[in-house]
Amino acid sequence: MKISFLIHTVYGIGGTIRTTLNLAEELVNRHEVEIVSVFRHRDDPLFSIDPRITVVPLVDTRVNSPTNEKEHPFQLQPATFFPQNEARYKEYSRLTDDRVREHCAASDADVVVGTRPGLVAYVAQFAPTGAVRIGQEHMTHNHHKAALRAEMYEHLAAIDAFVTVSEGDARVWRDKMPLPSTRVLAIPNSVPEPQVAPSDGTGSTVVAAGRLATEKQYNVLIDAFAKVTAVRPDWVLRIYGGGDRRPALRDQILRMGLYNKVHLMGPHSPIEPEWAKGAIAVSTSRHESFGMTLVEAMRCGLPVISTDCDYGPREIIKDGVDGVLVPVGDVKAVVDALLRLIDDQALRRRLGAAAQESARRFDPSQVVKEYENLFEELAAGESPRGSAPEFAPVADCVVAADGALTITLVGPRPTADEAGLRLLCARTEGSTEVRTFAFGPNGSVTIPAGEQLGEGVWELFVEMAATGARSRLGSRNIDQRGAMHAAERLAPGEAVRNLVPYADKAKGTLVLRSWVRPVHAEAADVRLAGKKVTLSGRLIGATPVGDPVLVLRRRGGPACELTISGRWDGANTFRFTIPCAAPVAQQNTAHDVWDTFLRYVPNVQPVKIGRVLDDVVMKKDVYNYPLAILPKKRKGSPARALAKKVLRRPKQRVRVRLFYTASNDLALNVVDL
């Protein structure tokens, strides 16, 4: 096989670069391997690279290079195919789009691997036809902004597998990204056997290594070591790495008078000889996607004290067996663990030996087998875990009078007890939200009345826990009668909640539409009399103050807002008479759209007017209101108007009509005839 890794830059230093090289150097023993570096910012890589690996730089950003492309016209234009919410978006451009696409178009790679979110998006869009497309997650699901995750889902759906470095993070991705076409699995980073003799557990040096960044919480380690050195003054702490927290950490060391005991050593490569100098390794991170430095230290025979942060450390260290886990941010726990190992050399040696042995499972020869198996499965077109449904679930759905939904599987299906069936409800608008509900033994599941499902469209999937297979839920019969009573079941002052199931006719799947509004203006009757429209409705979830005001806001520019006073018919029922000439007088385009809002209290933000408290999911094609025809308001000189009159040109006209949008909000349009 030919395997191609797409990386931001292979010329720097960092965990993603190191682990990519570890994997590539093992794969090249049996495969053709290339590393495509989007950027080249220095002449030579900081890490040594096996000469059998082909390195392909795409964009030269070296300051003194005659081929420097920082001012290339396309480099100055924004990227189109790179996710806008990616942390490095500003570094990417039309030039990087073009270079990656051109490279992939000419590539004969069998497997293409993207090593960060934006590059996974590139792989999804540009990888050669027929190539296996792999995405790697070197951070975690929760590390990324919700906006980036939302951007990435369509790209993740287009790749063959998405690989995280911990099973804990893989579970989160599987729960949050219920896409049946993409396999999500965990393969740990690899760490080769060090080329130096392991630590003998003697000496009096504590070692930490990693980027000097906030999430590493070196300030916690320094605070803890201040207490340690006060009672064990022979011990010193060395912290290896570079980063933007260096000045703050240096100031902390000086302020605490630790400049003889705590040393910021800067970046070191290779790092193994530095680990071997130590007697104990420490990590006080708040978050870790994996914990590569932990494995490096363990391979060098050091016992590791680590915070029990999410995912990585707890999958690497067995507390009390080959290391020690302590709570995140707990200075006293770090002090106690350090003093325990400092004062017991036999314990240090026992834990260090166990660490060295258990870390062998991260050897590149072991990890690469998992990747090779994955590549071969996908290349052969096999159905890996989670990528293909084992059955095609179809369901009936009933809405109860109280708003609860009962979904019942119909037709052939595995038993719920055998398969561990569960319903996954996924909403991906804006930020991603996933809710899960277990099917009972009879193949039914109930979403209770009042369940907190955010406003929007929810796709439904069925997952079989026994195999991990997921499939979209097909629709047979949908009984929406309970949704017809949504308005009746609202108590005074209660927020609007309505959950309506419907069939996506194009896909044949069952979908839910949820409306959630703390304060809502529910439209009722719309009547046209001449050139005026009367609109009535009900305010829900709030008490009005003063007369109601209808607010019309024109979409697009320039901004324009019209206000129309109305009256209350009863405590919460509003009524407005809208003169159609008002929006016509402000017409700006051949098709103006005005959104409608109700201001129920003076000087507060108005709420949208819509119709959501019934069983009709899409009112746009159901509620058709009459339209008014008016002469078009023309802007021009009196001479021009006179000329039209003399020439007897027909007057232009417009139509004005209220309609419902795709979200069932009420709008008004002014359209040229």
VMD Tcl script that draws the C-alpha trace (Angstrom):
set ca {
  {0.00 0.00 0.00}
  {0.93 3.62 -0.44}
  {0.00 5.62 2.66}
  {-0.07 9.41 2.64}
  {-0.20 11.55 5.80}
  {-1.43 15.14 5.46}
  {0.05 17.29 8.24}
  {0.10 21.02 8.99}
  {3.90 21.06 9.09}
  {6.45 18.32 9.63}
  {9.21 20.89 10.14}
  {8.29 21.86 13.69}
  {8.11 20.11 17.04}
  {4.99 18.77 18.75}
  {3.01 15.71 19.68}
  {1.17 15.33 16.37}
  {4.43 15.52 14.42}
  {6.16 13.04 16.71}
  {3.38 10.46 16.69}
  {2.93 10.79 12.91}
  {6.63 10.09 12.42}
  {6.52 7.14 14.84}
  {3.69 5.58 12.85}
  {5.23 6.41 9.46}
  {8.62 4.98 10.42}
  {7.03 1.66 11.36}
  {4.76 1.54 8.30}
  {7.63 2.23 5.90}
  {9.08 -1.19 6.77}
  {6.25 -2.76 4.74}
  {4.62 0.05 2.75}
  {5.37 3.12 0.68}
  {4.88 6.17 2.92}
  {4.79 9.90 2.24}
  {4.21 12.85 4.57}
  {2.59 15.82 2.85}
  {3.45 18.96 4.82}
  {1.10 21.81 3.93}
  {3.70 24.34 5.11}
  {7.48 24.43 5.14}
  {8.66 27.17 7.50}
  {12.29 26.07 7.97}
  {14.95 24.37 5.90}
  {15.22 21.13 7.87}
  {12.81 19.29 10.16}
  {13.60 19.41 13.87}
  {12.88 15.69 14.18}
  {15.03 13.25 12.20}
  {13.02 11.51 9.48}
  {13.71 8.07 8.06}
  {15.10 8.66 4.54}
  {12.74 6.02 3.16}
  {9.80 8.36 3.93}
  {9.03 10.86 1.18}
  {8.38 14.39 2.48}
  {6.32 16.64 0.19}
  {6.05 20.32 1.22}
  {3.28 22.26 -0.54}
  {3.64 25.93 0.47}
  {6.99 27.54 1.22}
  {6.82 30.10 4.05}
  {10.55 30.25 4.86}
  {11.45 33.89 5.51}
  {14.74 33.90 3.59}
  {13.73 31.47 0.87}
  {13.74 32.72 -2.73}
  {10.52 30.73 -3.20}
  {8.77 32.24 -0.15}
  {5.04 32.34 -0.90}
  {3.70 34.38 2.02}
  {2.82 37.18 -0.40}
  {1.50 34.92 -3.15}
  {-1.76 36.47 -4.42}
  {-3.69 33.30 -3.63}
  {-2.10 33.06 -0.16}
  {-3.68 36.44 0.59}
  {-7.17 35.15 -0.27}
  {-9.18 33.19 2.31}
  {-9.58 29.43 2.12}
  {-12.87 28.06 0.82}
  {-12.50 24.38 1.69}
  {-10.85 24.69 5.13}
  {-13.31 24.95 8.10}
  {-13.72 28.57 9.17}
  {-13.86 27.72 12.87}
  {-10.61 25.73 12.82}
  {-7.94 27.26 15.10}
  {-5.50 27.65 12.18}
  {-8.03 28.94 9.63}
  {-6.25 32.27 9.17}
  {-3.08 30.46 8.07}
  {-4.92 28.68 5.27}
  {-5.87 30.22 1.98}
  {-6.95 29.71 -1.59}
  {-3.33 28.70 -2.23}
  {-3.44 25.87 0.33}
  {-6.82 24.77 -1.06}
  {-5.34 24.60 -4.56}
  {-2.06 22.92 -3.56}
  {-3.71 20.16 -1.54}
  {-6.32 19.54 -4.23}
  {-3.65 19.43 -6.97}
  {-1.46 17.05 -4.97}
  {-4.37 14.71 -4.29}
  {-5.51 14.79 -7.91}
  {-2.11 13.52 -9.00}
  {-1.67 11.08 -6.11}
  {-1.75 7.30 -6.37}
  {-2.10 6.83 -2.59}
  {-4.19 3.90 -1.35}
  {-4.75 5.50 2.05}
  {-4.86 9.22 2.94}
  {-4.74 10.31 6.59}
  {-5.65 13.80 7.83}
  {-4.04 14.73 11.14}
  {-6.09 17.75 12.34}
  {-9.71 18.85 11.79}
  {-9.07 21.15 8.84}
  {-6.92 18.55 7.14}
  {-9.55 15.88 7.73}
  {-11.90 18.21 5.84}
  {-9.34 18.40 3.02}
  {-9.08 14.59 2.95}
  {-12.88 14.28 2.81}
  {-13.08 16.65 -0.15}
  {-9.87 16.01 -2.12}
  {-8.57 12.47 -1.46}
  {-7.99 10.45 -4.64}
  {-10.95 8.45 -5.93}
  {-10.91 4.98 -4.43}
  {-8.47 5.84 -1.65}
  {-9.32 4.96 1.94}
  {-9.97 8.23 3.80}
  {-8.92 8.37 7.45}
  {-9.33 11.22 9.93}
  {-7.28 11.43 13.11}
  {-8.28 13.25 16.30}
  {-5.20 14.24 18.29}
  {-7.17 16.43 20.69}
  {-10.65 15.57 22.03}
  {-14.29 16.18 21.10}
  {-14.75 18.59 24.01}
  {-11.57 20.51 23.15}
  {-13.11 21.81 19.93}
  {-15.59 24.66 19.72}
  {-19.18 23.64 19.04}
  {-19.10 25.69 15.84}
  {-16.13 23.68 14.53}
  {-17.77 20.37 15.42}
  {-20.90 21.44 13.54}
  {-18.76 22.37 10.52}
  {-16.95 19.05 10.61}
  {-19.88 16.63 10.67}
  {-20.47 16.66 6.91}
  {-16.76 15.99 6.35}
  {-16.66 13.21 8.94}
  {-19.62 11.61 7.18}
  {-17.57 11.53 3.96}
  {-14.54 9.66 5.34}
  {-14.21 5.95 5.99}
  {-12.95 6.01 9.57}
  {-12.28 8.51 12.33}
  {-9.54 7.53 14.78}
  {-9.18 9.00 18.26}
  {-6.35 8.27 20.68}
  {-8.51 7.13 23.61}
  {-11.57 4.93 23.90}
  {-13.22 7.46 26.21}
  {-13.06 10.16 23.54}
  {-14.17 7.69 20.85}
  {-17.33 7.00 22.89}
  {-18.07 10.73 23.07}
  {-17.63 11.11 19.31}
  {-19.86 8.09 18.65}
  {-22.58 9.51 20.89}
  {-22.35 13.01 19.45}
  {-21.84 12.02 15.82}
  {-24.39 9.30 14.99}
  {-23.36 8.90 11.35}
  {-23.79 5.29 10.26}
  {-21.39 5.60 7.32}
  {-18.32 6.44 9.41}
  {-16.46 4.12 11.74}
  {-15.26 5.79 14.97}
  {-12.59 3.90 16.90}
  {-9.64 4.43 19.21}
  {-6.02 3.57 18.38}
  {-3.45 4.96 20.81}
  {-0.41 6.94 19.82}
  {2.76 4.93 19.49}
  {6.00 5.52 21.36}
  {9.12 3.63 20.23}
  {11.52 1.90 22.59}
  {14.02 4.49 23.81}
  {17.60 4.30 22.59}
  {18.96 5.01 26.07}
  {19.18 2.85 29.15}
  {16.17 3.26 31.45}
  {16.30 5.22 34.68}
  {17.59 3.25 37.65}
  {15.21 5.03 40.01}
  {17.97 6.72 41.96}
  {18.87 10.39 41.91}
  {16.77 13.30 43.10}
  {15.26 14.81 39.95}
  {11.55 15.11 39.16}
  {10.85 15.55 35.43}
  {7.86 17.01 33.59}
  {7.58 17.64 29.87}
  {5.10 19.14 27.46}
  {3.97 22.39 25.97}
  {4.00 25.29 28.42}
  {0.29 25.95 28.05}
  {-2.56 26.71 30.44}
  {-4.14 23.26 30.25}
  {-0.89 21.63 31.46}
  {-1.26 23.47 34.81}
  {2.45 23.68 35.57}
  {1.56 26.36 38.11}
  {-0.07 23.59 40.18}
  {3.09 21.47 39.90}
  {5.31 24.38 40.97}
  {3.05 25.13 43.94}
  {3.25 21.48 44.95}
  {6.99 21.25 44.49}
  {7.50 24.30 46.71}
  {6.00 22.27 49.57}
  {8.06 19.21 48.64}
  {11.41 20.98 48.49}
  {10.70 22.65 51.83}
  {10.98 19.21 53.49}
  {13.16 17.41 50.91}
  {15.63 20.15 49.87}
  {17.89 17.81 47.88}
  {15.26 17.31 45.16}
  {14.89 19.47 42.04}
  {12.22 19.81 39.36}
  {12.95 20.10 35.64}
  {10.22 21.15 33.23}
  {10.91 20.57 29.52}
  {9.04 22.32 26.72}
  {8.28 25.69 25.18}
  {5.12 27.75 25.05}
  {3.38 30.99 25.85}
  {3.18 30.31 29.61}
  {6.96 30.41 30.03}
  {7.10 34.06 31.23}
  {4.34 33.51 33.78}
  {5.95 30.31 35.07}
  {9.34 32.00 35.29}
  {7.77 34.82 37.31}
  {6.09 32.29 39.61}
  {9.41 30.52 40.19}
  {11.15 33.81 41.01}
  {8.32 35.04 43.22}
  {8.37 31.82 45.26}
  {12.16 31.78 45.54}
  {12.43 28.45 43.74}
  {15.03 29.48 41.16}
  {17.54 26.97 42.60}
  {15.00 24.15 42.70}
  {12.74 24.50 39.64}
  {14.21 24.88 36.15}
  {12.50 25.58 32.82}
  {14.70 23.52 30.49}
  {13.18 24.53 27.13}
  {12.29 22.10 24.31}
  {14.46 18.99 23.91}
  {14.52 16.46 21.10}
  {15.05 13.64 21.57}
  {13.50 13.79 25.04}
  {14.31 10.23 26.15}
  {17.78 11.03 27.57}
  {16.17 13.71 29.72}
  {13.52 11.34 31.05}
  {16.23 8.82 31.91}
  {17.94 11.42 34.11}
  {14.92 11.56 36.37}
  {13.67 9.43 39.23}
  {9.99 10.46 39.01}
  {7.83 11.89 36.22}
  {4.87 14.17 36.88}
  {1.93 15.49 34.81}
  {-0.60 17.93 36.28}
  {-2.69 18.50 33.13}
  {-6.28 19.63 33.29}
  {-7.02 17.93 29.95}
  {-5.21 15.28 27.90}
  {-6.30 13.73 24.64}
  {-3.83 10.90 25.17}
  {-0.75 11.62 27.29}
  {2.19 10.83 25.06}
  {4.70 12.21 27.57}
  {3.37 9.73 30.14}
  {4.15 6.80 27.85}
  {7.58 8.27 26.99}
  {8.45 8.48 30.68}
  {7.12 4.98 31.37}
  {9.16 3.53 28.50}
  {12.20 5.09 30.17}
  {11.41 3.24 33.40}
  {9.99 6.14 35.42}
  {7.02 5.89 37.74}
  {4.53 8.58 36.69}
  {2.33 10.72 38.90}
  {-0.52 12.09 36.77}
  {-3.78 13.89 37.26}
  {-6.76 11.68 36.53}
  {-8.03 14.01 33.80}
  {-10.39 12.96 31.05}
  {-9.52 10.10 28.71}
  {-5.76 9.59 28.34}
  {-4.06 9.03 31.72}
  {-6.67 6.65 33.13}
  {-6.29 4.46 30.02}
  {-2.49 4.47 30.34}
  {-1.75 4.24 34.09}
  {-3.00 1.64 36.55}
  {-3.11 3.48 39.83}
  {-0.75 1.93 42.37}
  {0.55 -0.61 39.84}
  {2.66 1.32 37.33}
  {2.01 4.89 38.49}
  {-0.15 7.12 40.64}
  {-3.32 9.01 39.67}
  {-4.32 12.14 41.60}
  {-7.31 14.50 41.31}
  {-7.05 17.40 38.85}
  {-5.86 20.65 40.45}
  {-5.27 19.08 43.89}
  {-1.94 20.48 45.09}
  {-1.97 18.46 48.32}
  {-2.54 15.20 46.43}
  {0.44 15.95 44.19}
  {2.59 16.75 47.26}
  {1.54 13.54 49.02}
  {2.25 11.41 45.93}
  {5.67 13.00 45.39}
  {6.73 12.56 49.02}
  {5.50 8.97 48.99}
  {7.74 8.10 46.01}
  {10.65 10.27 47.17}
  {10.72 8.53 50.53}
  {10.38 4.98 49.18}
  {13.07 4.12 46.63}
  {11.93 0.49 46.47}
  {8.41 1.63 45.53}
  {9.85 3.93 42.86}
  {11.78 1.08 41.33}
  {8.84 -1.33 41.49}
  {6.42 1.11 39.86}
  {9.08 2.13 37.30}
  {9.72 -1.47 36.26}
  {5.98 -2.12 35.94}
  {5.59 1.09 33.93}
  {8.34 0.07 31.53}
  {6.69 -3.31 30.97}
  {3.08 -2.05 30.56}
  {4.17 0.70 28.14}
  {5.33 -1.92 25.64}
  {1.73 -2.08 24.40}
  {2.31 1.37 22.84}
  {5.29 0.21 20.79}
  {4.89 1.23 17.12}
  {4.98 -2.43 16.09}
  {1.86 -3.05 18.17}
  {0.00 0.12 17.20}
  {0.76 -0.18 13.49}
  {-0.93 -3.61 13.42}
  {-4.19 -1.93 14.40}
  {-3.77 0.64 11.63}
  {-2.85 -2.00 9.05}
  {-5.89 -4.08 9.97}
  {-8.06 -0.98 9.62}
  {-6.56 -0.06 6.25}
  {-7.02 -3.59 4.92}
  {-10.62 -3.86 6.14}
  {-11.60 -0.56 4.56}
  {-9.70 -1.19 1.34}
  {-11.45 -4.56 1.02}
  {-14.82 -2.88 1.46}
  {-15.69 -4.83 4.59}
  {-18.33 -3.57 7.03}
  {-16.41 -2.48 10.14}
  {-18.01 -1.83 13.50}
  {-20.44 1.04 13.32}
  {-20.23 1.56 9.58}
  {-23.12 -0.53 8.30}
  {-26.40 -1.36 9.93}
  {-27.14 -5.00 10.69}
  {-30.86 -4.40 10.22}
  {-33.07 -1.71 8.72}
  {-35.24 -0.47 11.59}
  {-38.71 0.86 10.85}
  {-41.06 2.26 13.46}
  {-44.53 3.55 14.21}
  {-44.84 6.69 16.31}
  {-47.72 7.96 18.45}
  {-48.06 11.35 20.14}
  {-50.02 11.16 23.40}
  {-52.38 13.92 24.55}
  {-49.80 15.07 27.11}
  {-47.11 15.39 24.41}
  {-45.17 12.18 25.12}
  {-43.92 10.25 22.06}
  {-43.92 6.46 21.88}
  {-41.83 4.89 19.13}
  {-42.34 1.19 18.41}
  {-40.17 -0.88 16.09}
  {-42.09 -2.94 13.56}
  {-41.05 -5.83 11.36}
  {-38.05 -8.16 11.88}
  {-35.65 -6.99 14.55}
  {-33.23 -8.41 17.11}
  {-34.59 -8.54 20.62}
  {-33.83 -5.50 22.73}
  {-32.17 -7.65 25.39}
  {-29.85 -9.29 22.87}
  {-28.87 -6.17 20.96}
  {-29.13 -3.52 23.65}
  {-31.16 -1.32 21.32}
  {-31.26 2.39 21.98}
  {-32.71 5.38 20.20}
  {-30.32 8.23 19.35}
  {-31.83 11.66 18.71}
  {-29.35 14.06 17.10}
  {-29.64 17.78 16.37}
  {-26.74 19.45 14.54}
  {-27.96 23.00 13.93}
  {-25.52 25.49 15.50}
  {-24.12 23.21 18.19}
  {-24.56 19.46 18.33}
  {-26.86 17.83 20.85}
  {-27.51 14.12 21.20}
  {-30.06 12.43 23.46}
  {-30.38 8.68 23.96}
  {-33.29 6.52 25.13}
  {-33.26 2.75 25.69}
  {-35.78 0.51 23.94}
  {-37.72 -1.83 26.17}
  {-37.99 -5.59 25.61}
  {-41.11 -5.04 23.50}
  {-39.21 -2.82 21.06}
  {-40.82 0.41 22.26}
  {-39.28 3.58 23.67}
  {-41.03 6.66 25.09}
  {-39.75 10.22 24.98}
  {-41.54 11.66 28.02}
  {-43.73 14.76 27.88}
  {-41.66 17.82 28.72}
  {-38.34 16.19 27.73}
  {-35.78 18.92 27.12}
  {-35.14 18.60 23.38}
  {-33.84 21.91 22.02}
  {-35.60 23.72 19.20}
  {-34.81 22.37 15.76}
  {-34.88 19.21 13.65}
  {-33.83 15.95 15.32}
  {-32.67 12.99 13.22}
  {-33.37 9.55 14.68}
  {-31.05 6.53 14.71}
  {-31.17 3.08 16.24}
  {-27.97 1.66 17.70}
  {-27.30 -1.98 18.56}
  {-24.93 -2.01 21.53}
  {-23.90 -5.58 20.81}
  {-22.27 -4.63 17.51}
  {-22.16 -0.83 17.52}
  {-24.14 -0.77 14.25}
  {-26.32 2.29 13.71}
  {-29.00 3.03 11.19}
  {-31.42 5.83 10.53}
  {-34.88 4.99 11.75}
  {-37.41 4.40 8.99}
  {-41.01 5.56 9.28}
  {-44.21 3.54 8.79}
  {-47.21 5.12 10.57}
  {-47.17 8.40 12.49}
  {-50.13 9.28 14.72}
  {-49.81 13.01 15.42}
  {-53.21 13.51 17.07}
  {-51.74 14.34 20.44}
  {-49.84 17.26 18.92}
  {-53.15 18.85 17.89}
  {-53.76 19.64 21.58}
  {-50.41 21.32 22.27}
  {-52.03 24.70 22.96}
  {-54.61 23.21 25.32}
  {-52.09 21.52 27.60}
  {-50.10 24.71 28.31}
  {-50.56 25.99 31.86}
  {-50.69 29.80 32.40}
  {-47.21 31.28 32.20}
  {-45.70 28.04 30.92}
  {-43.15 28.14 28.11}
  {-44.00 26.71 24.70}
  {-42.85 23.14 24.08}
  {-44.07 21.04 21.19}
  {-42.43 17.93 19.77}
  {-43.93 16.72 16.51}
  {-42.84 13.58 14.64}
  {-43.03 13.48 10.86}
  {-41.69 11.52 7.92}
  {-38.88 12.80 5.76}
  {-40.43 11.72 2.48}
  {-37.21 11.95 0.50}
  {-35.34 9.60 2.88}
  {-38.26 7.61 4.26}
  {-37.04 8.28 7.80}
  {-38.70 9.33 11.04}
  {-37.77 12.85 12.16}
  {-38.75 15.06 15.09}
  {-39.40 18.81 14.98}
  {-39.08 20.52 18.32}
  {-40.21 24.02 19.24}
  {-39.03 25.50 22.53}
  {-39.82 29.14 23.31}
  {-39.92 30.69 26.81}
  {-42.10 33.52 25.45}
  {-44.02 33.06 22.22}
  {-46.60 34.86 20.09}
  {-48.86 32.20 18.54}
  {-50.55 33.40 15.36}
  {-54.23 32.64 14.84}
  {-56.49 34.17 12.19}
  {-55.30 36.19 9.20}
  {-57.93 38.12 7.24}
  {-57.65 40.41 4.22}
  {-60.12 43.29 3.76}
  {-59.28 45.54 0.81}
  {-55.72 46.74 1.27}
  {-55.47 45.87 4.93}
  {-54.65 42.62 6.74}
  {-55.97 41.79 10.21}
  {-53.78 39.48 12.31}
  {-54.79 37.99 15.64}
  {-53.01 35.67 18.02}
  {-52.08 34.85 21.61}
  {-49.12 35.78 23.81}
  {-47.82 32.76 25.76}
  {-45.38 32.66 28.67}
  {-45.49 36.34 29.71}
  {-47.79 39.07 31.01}
  {-48.24 42.05 28.67}
  {-47.76 45.67 29.71}
  {-49.35 48.43 27.65}
  {-50.66 48.10 24.11}
  {-49.18 45.43 21.82}
  {-46.89 46.57 19.02}
  {-46.32 44.69 15.78}
  {-42.72 45.02 14.56}
  {-41.89 44.37 10.89}
  {-38.18 43.97 10.11}
  {-36.99 43.82 6.54}
  {-34.37 41.21 5.73}
  {-31.17 42.31 4.07}
  {-29.94 45.85 3.80}
  {-30.46 48.62 4.32}
  {-32.09 47.83 7.67}
  {-35.68 48.97 8.02}
  {-38.21 48.52 10.80}
  {-41.91 49.37 10.82}
  {-44.09 49.42 13.93}
  {-47.89 49.13 14.09}
  {-49.90 49.54 17.28}
  {-52.64 47.06 18.09}
  {-54.93 46.12 20.93}
  {-55.46 43.33 23.43}
  {-58.73 41.39 23.14}
  {-58.72 39.88 26.59}
  {-55.69 39.25 28.79}
  {-53.28 37.84 26.18}
  {-55.00 37.93 22.79}
  {-53.54 40.50 20.39}
  {-55.01 42.01 17.22}
  {-53.36 44.17 14.56}
  {-54.51 45.81 11.36}
  {-51.65 46.05 8.87}
  {-51.90 48.62 6.05}
  {-50.27 46.88 3.07}
  {-49.16 50.25 1.73}
  {-46.68 50.65 4.61}
  {-44.16 47.94 3.53}
  {-44.80 48.77 -0.14}
  {-43.68 52.35 0.50}
  {-40.37 50.96 1.80}
  {-39.82 48.42 -0.99}
  {-36.12 47.95 -1.70}
  {-35.91 44.92 -4.02}
  {-38.16 42.99 -6.39}
  {-38.85 40.58 -3.53}
  {-38.74 42.04 -0.03}
  {-39.34 39.83 2.99}
  {-40.39 41.24 6.36}
  {-40.25 39.15 9.54}
  {-42.97 39.74 12.13}
  {-42.46 40.26 15.87}
  {-44.62 41.14 18.86}
  {-43.47 43.69 21.41}
  {-45.60 42.96 24.46}
  {-43.74 45.19 26.94}
  {-42.32 48.63 26.04}
  {-38.56 48.83 25.45}
  {-37.91 45.07 25.37}
  {-36.81 42.83 22.53}
  {-39.88 41.60 20.67}
  {-40.60 37.89 20.12}
  {-41.24 36.21 16.79}
  {-44.81 35.59 15.75}
  {-45.38 32.06 14.48}
  {-47.67 29.06 14.59}
  {-46.12 26.05 16.30}
  {-48.74 24.64 18.67}
  {-50.35 21.99 16.49}
  {-49.53 18.93 14.41}
  {-48.66 20.65 11.10}
  {-44.86 20.57 10.82}
  {-44.57 22.62 7.62}
  {-47.26 25.29 7.35}
  {-45.77 27.09 4.37}
  {-47.64 24.96 1.86}
  {-50.75 24.43 3.99}
  {-51.76 27.91 5.14}
  {-52.19 30.04 2.02}
  {-53.50 33.51 2.75}
  {-55.02 35.89 0.18}
  {-52.82 38.55 -1.30}
  {-53.35 42.26 -1.85}
  {-52.41 43.97 -5.13}
  {-51.07 47.52 -4.88}
  {-49.34 49.93 -7.27}
  {-45.60 49.87 -6.96}
  {-44.14 52.87 -5.18}
  {-41.73 54.38 -7.69}
  {-38.87 56.68 -6.94}
  {-38.16 59.25 -9.65}
  {-38.57 62.82 -10.86}
  {-41.94 64.43 -11.74}
  {-40.74 64.67 -15.35}
  {-40.22 60.92 -15.48}
  {-43.68 60.30 -14.05}
  {-45.20 62.69 -16.63}
  {-43.39 60.93 -19.45}
  {-44.82 57.57 -18.39}
  {-48.30 59.06 -18.26}
  {-47.97 60.57 -21.75}
  {-46.60 57.32 -23.15}
  {-49.42 55.45 -21.40}
  {-47.13 52.87 -19.91}
  {-48.98 50.53 -17.54}
  {-48.39 51.09 -13.87}
  {-46.24 48.49 -12.18}
  {-47.86 46.55 -9.39}
  {-46.78 44.48 -6.40}
  {-48.46 41.80 -4.35}
  {-48.42 41.75 -0.53}
  {-49.06 38.54 1.38}
  {-48.49 36.98 4.80}
  {-46.92 33.50 4.76}
  {-45.18 31.00 7.04}
  {-41.45 30.34 6.79}
  {-39.78 26.92 6.99}
  {-39.61 27.33 10.78}
  {-43.34 28.21 10.94}
  {-42.65 31.84 11.78}
  {-44.95 34.41 10.17}
  {-43.50 36.74 7.53}
  {-44.76 39.21 4.95}
  {-43.47 39.66 1.44}
  {-43.72 42.42 -1.14}
  {-43.13 41.01 -4.63}
  {-43.14 42.69 -8.03}
  {-45.75 41.38 -10.46}
}
mol new
graphics top color blue
foreach p $ca { graphics top sphere $p radius 0.5 }
foreach p [lrange $ca 0 end-1] q [lrange $ca 1 end] { graphics top cylinder $p $q radius 0.2 }
display resetview
